[in-house]
Amino acid sequence: MPESIWSSTLAEFRDRLASVESVPAGVSTAAVSAAFALGLVIKVLAIASGRRDFKGDRSLVAALIDDVRAHSRILEECADQDIAAFRQRSRAAIEVPLRAAQAAASGMSLCKRAEGMIHAAVAPDAAAAGEILSGAVKAILCSLEFNLRQLKEDDPYRLEVAARLQLLSATKKAG
């Protein structure tokens, strides 16, 4: 596998995106953006729970931060794995983006759970994280839907993934 995109600078990653190289592209970009958004969620939770006037349960916040970190790691992995999956033209070209979309959607749910714990001073950052996550899910779903159209209409795998996408889309709209 080529070097991880996570070992490059933001400028190098942007330049790779702007090149004629086929990957990284939309899914990797969305996964990176979602991972950054989850970093922002960790920041606002840490700031809020560290305040003297915090009235919530700090152990609950710590558990929530652990969940956010776990989903961020999934997104980090997916950003790199999507590049390899695209090059291999395997089912992973569908599975990796699906996993990334699920992790970003779960991140949106974690943002919702955190809402009541966020101090007003960092609420705009929490809201921004939620919007970035929502956009990442939407972008990944666009890629997934396109990739699915590359399979035959009666392919059982296509039908299975299409059903999973419907559930994910419904979850995203409900969130």
Secondary structure, DSSP 8 states (H G I E B T S, - for coil): ----GGGS-HHHHHHHHTSS-S-S-HHHHHHHHHHHHHHHHHHHHHHHHHSTT--S-HHHHHHHHHHHHHHHHHHHHHHHHHHHHHHHTSTHHHHHHHHHHHHHHHHHHHHHHHGGG--GGGHHHHHHHHHHHHHHHHHHHHHHHHHHHTS-TT-HHHHHHHHHHHHHHHHHHH-
